[in-house]
């Protein structure tokens, strides 16, 4: 009985932790992609126009 009680408590906590990590990684990637596009735009303005 004790083992089942621990599984019931820790499974949602573990799932929330994994979801939090995935969201953090996705947000970080979006930011870096946005900064790369900005860098490309700045370089185009500097060297092409």
Beta strands, then each sheet from edge to edge (+ up, - down):
end
